[in-house]
């Protein structure tokens, strides 16, 4: 791991939200797993988990910001494609809202003025 890297990164699995998954497991089943000590960042580096954030305003690694931007745009397209399929469990409105949310989040990752 890069111990001297001062940047805040984004986890490579940014759209899968592993912290959110751990929180759901803990609140639903009372199971609390340990956070990983190190993760692969969007830029490809192995970094301490504590040096990552899913929040655009906190991510300082430019390569990670671009990675997260692309991942959220990709997920927005995937949500729209799957949500508009016949027999989808979510409505067109819900699909559009989810895709719009991911596009807005992707846009926040391109805003480097923060």
Steps between C-alpha positions, in 0.01 A plus 500: 500500500610853431553626855632840394211586264315804642201469265151383579397237246182330391464125542503311169159358596357849549160425348463177695524688829663236718465722809128528427478122462673453836257746662196315360634167622568645844158661535307206353674200652710649778813390317788742486794413280831674530579766246790391282835650596597561137309528174569557135427860407349616172846617391637147547699560817462287812410747773382481861120483516509801730645705211194448279168677475188463283433874539624708204583799719753297698678315216826676409653244260416627151526154342254365759262790435501419127454129574200567728353737241515229233369228733194703603423586136532132409267400783244764398489354149473148637215597735309658214556203271397242759220709651331546165490130420162328495412357841729734691421519871550877505299766322627723222491792743712314756741397225536859380551628856773245573677572170473876555642463853804310368553752220489786752748318721725438198489872425604581858812289447602723207464819705857564619422844646398350835 
